[in-house]
Amino acid sequence: MKKILAFAGSNSSTSINHQFIAHIANRIHGHDIKVVRLSEYDIPMFSVDKQNTNGFPLDIQVIKNLIAEHDALMISVNEHNGAVSSFFKNILDWLSRLDRNFLEDKKILLVSTSPGARVQHLRWNIPKEFYQGLEGK
């Protein structure tokens, strides 16, 4: 049995991507799947000044530890104007500053849903943005 961490890259309380990832998680049997809402963590907007003054936010350490404790990730990434949301990008920025290889050897299922027409653009651009230099598989 694999331990899988599932989340959406959205901070919306009505996120269709969170609903989507929860639906996928509920359909998978034989694995220990934990679904979390990243919006429940207190993550300030990244800046080098904040990092130098305050260090890393406690909740970024918590998220990094959650990722490390799981064998694989299921992520539903939302689309804002044809790109990854700033909320999710901000979390990636903090995590990659804390540990550049936080996704090393991690198996990742990356999905997305959107009512907008630009989700096709997102589908082709997320992998190179998301995986580049972060060592995920």
C-alpha positions in Angstrom: 0.0 0.0 0.0 1.4 3.4 -1.0 0.9 6.6 0.9 -0.4 9.3 -1.4 -0.8 13.0 -0.6 -3.5 14.8 -2.7 -4.3 18.5 -3.0 -5.4 21.2 -5.4 -3.3 24.3 -6.2 -6.3 26.5 -5.4 -7.1 28.7 -2.5 -10.8 29.0 -3.4 -13.3 27.6 -0.9 -15.4 26.4 -3.9 -12.5 25.0 -5.9 -13.5 22.6 -8.7 -9.9 21.4 -8.7 -10.2 20.4 -5.0 -13.5 18.7 -5.8 -11.8 16.9 -8.7 -8.9 15.7 -6.7 -11.2 14.5 -3.8 -13.3 12.6 -6.4 -10.2 10.9 -7.8 -8.9 10.1 -4.3 -12.3 8.5 -3.4 -12.2 6.3 -6.4 -8.7 4.8 -5.6 -8.7 1.8 -3.3 -5.9 -0.1 -1.7 -3.8 2.9 -0.9 -3.6 5.4 2.0 -4.6 8.7 0.5 -4.6 11.9 2.5 -6.5 14.9 0.9 -5.5 18.3 2.2 -6.5 21.9 1.4 -3.4 24.1 1.0 -5.6 27.1 1.7 -5.7 26.0 5.4 -2.0 26.7 5.8 -0.7 30.2 6.6 1.7 31.0 3.8 2.8 34.6 3.1 3.7 35.9 -0.3 7.3 34.9 -0.9 10.0 37.5 -0.8 13.7 37.2 -0.1 13.4 39.9 2.5 10.7 37.9 4.4 12.9 34.8 4.2 16.0 36.7 5.4 14.1 38.4 8.2 11.7 35.7 9.4 13.1 32.4 8.0 10.7 29.9 6.5 7.1 29.9 7.5 6.2 27.0 9.9 3.4 25.8 7.5 5.9 25.5 4.6 7.9 23.2 6.8 4.7 21.2 7.6 3.8 20.9 3.9 7.4 19.8 3.1 7.2 17.2 5.8 3.8 16.0 4.5 5.3 15.6 1.0 8.3 13.8 2.4 6.1 11.3 4.4 4.2 10.2 1.2 5.3 8.0 -1.6 3.4 9.9 -4.3 1.4 13.1 -4.9 -1.8 13.7 -6.7 -2.2 17.4 -7.6 -5.0 19.2 -9.4 -3.6 22.5 -10.6 -6.0 25.3 -11.3 -5.7 27.7 -14.2 -5.8 31.5 -13.9 -5.5 33.3 -17.3 -3.7 30.4 -18.9 -1.1 29.9 -16.1 -0.7 28.3 -12.7 -2.4 30.3 -10.0 -0.2 32.7 -8.0 -1.3 30.9 -4.8 0.1 27.6 -6.0 3.2 29.2 -7.5 3.9 30.9 -4.2 3.9 27.6 -2.4 6.2 26.1 -4.9 8.5 29.1 -4.5 8.7 28.7 -0.7 9.1 24.9 -0.9 11.9 25.1 -3.5 13.8 27.7 -1.4 13.5 25.4 1.6 14.7 22.3 -0.3 15.3 22.6 -4.0 14.8 18.8 -4.4 11.6 18.5 -2.3 10.1 16.4 -5.1 13.1 14.2 -5.7 12.0 10.7 -6.8 8.4 11.6 -6.0 5.8 10.0 -8.3 3.3 12.7 -9.3 -0.1 12.5 -10.9 -0.8 16.0 -12.3 -4.3 16.8 -13.4 -6.4 20.0 -14.0 -9.9 21.0 -14.7 -11.3 24.3 -15.7 -14.4 25.8 -17.2 -12.2 28.1 -19.3 -10.9 27.5 -22.7 -7.3 28.1 -21.8 -6.9 24.9 -19.8 -5.4 23.3 -23.0 -2.6 25.9 -22.8 -2.0 25.1 -19.2 -1.8 21.4 -19.9 1.2 21.9 -22.1 3.0 24.5 -20.0 2.7 23.1 -16.4 5.0 20.1 -16.8 8.0 22.1 -17.9 7.4 24.8 -15.2 6.5 22.4 -12.5 9.2 19.8 -12.9 12.0 21.8 -14.1 14.8 21.4 -11.6 12.5 20.1 -8.9 13.4 16.4 -9.5 9.8 15.1 -9.6 8.8 12.2 -11.8 
